[in-house]
Amino acid sequence: MNFQTIPILRIFDIQKAKDFYLDYLGMSLDWEHRFEEGFPLYMQVSKGSLVFHLSEHSGDGTPGSKVFVNTDKVQQLFTELEQKDYRFCNPALESAPWGGECFTATDPFSNKIIFSGILNA
């Protein structure tokens, strides 16, 4: 049995969301959906196997949510982000209490994404 978890993160401004998720994090826009013109946007962004749903819909997620993401390239991702000109987020690479390194990127809607080196199970 295989599973994939896709967090739904609440957003309030489409351009700010795209600036953060697409331009800063380097994710791709997979698709966008609205029930009708002028209705809230629901979209999917991804980078490799990491997938997020971003939603303007009331009740879809809570602002200030926290998502934990394991990656085998935490140092590489941190270096990529460190080189970007994005003035609203300046994460620091830290030693994780559980071992390895991690950093937290906070989106414009106070959602926190913790990127951590793969945990040894």
Salt bridges, closest charged atoms under 4 A:
GLU32 OE2 - LYS18 NZ 2.74
GLU56 OE1 - ARG34 NH1 4.00
GLU80 OE1 - LYS47 NZ 3.26
